[in-house]
Amino acid sequence: MGGIEIRTGPRPGDLGTVLAMHGRLYAREYGFDERFEAHVARGLAAFAAALGDARDTGAEPGVLWVAERGDDPVGTVALTGEGGGVAQLRWFLVAPSARGTGLGRELLRTLLDHARGRGYAHVKLWTVDGLDAAARLYTEAGFRRTERNPVRQWGHDLTEARYDLDL
């Protein structure tokens, strides 16, 4: 994968990196406004709180993987536990400089292997139509689109899409 390593996190600073990568990329490539970054920040804040609570209980609220080329982050994906054997795929992103390397497939494989190893029965994700490369990766991995809803968010009329995979 061109010198790219995937590591398990989060480490200090990783959540801020996820937020900054998403905010910049989605503004540049899709014109999403600051409300998208706020949406990502809320999810990351809940994830951080769950991580802190998990230290007290020994539970695993989820895992974040960060792909790096040297010290440069070039991809992210996370898996969060939703209860009842269900996990959610979140914050999947491959930087333009790492596209075409197979990193997206490898991040998804890493996440799904982890989900299976942890005994999850089902993985879901939410996205929006128009992210065609990601949608192709999801369907190649076995996800099926199960829901579509028109929404007005982040400065655009979009179609929100849910994908599901039984493990």
Helices and strands as residue ranges (DSSP letters): E 4-9, H 14-30, H 34-57, E 62-69, E 72-83, E 86-94, G 96-98, H 103-117, E 122-128, H 132-140, E 144-153, E 156-166
